[in-house]
Amino acid sequence: MSQSLTLNVSEEVYLQLRRAAEQAGQLPEVLAAQWLSLFTRSVDIDPLEKFIGAFRSGCPDWTDNHDKYIGQSQQDDE
């Protein structure tokens, strides 16, 4: 299912998009949709983010290094 989205961008951004679309043989809106699709697939969504600040861990850098600590814990369990 396809959804509709309207974006307001500066003239400079639109001109760059239009040039890139012309070079690719695409319409600007098609190229923009492709770029957004690629970007949203590459965004790293952290499933633990909702827990940040929810409890005291005694580890002041847990929010920045939780992946490291989880990895270390898994290695310790092996």
C-alpha positions, 0 to 999 in steps of 0.5 A: 500500500502506498501513502502520499507525502508532501514535502516543502524543501528549499529551492536549492534542495529541489534544484539539486533533486531535480538535477539528480532525477534528470541524470537518473532518468526519473521524476524528482518525486520518484527519486525522493521516494527511493532515497527516503526508502533507502534512508529509512531502511538504514536507520538503526533503531535501538530496541533498548532506547525506550528503557534509557533512564527508566531505572538506575544501573549504577553505570553512568555511561550505560546509555552510550555503551549498552551494546558493548555491555550486553556483548560483554555479558554474552561473552561472559555467559559462554 
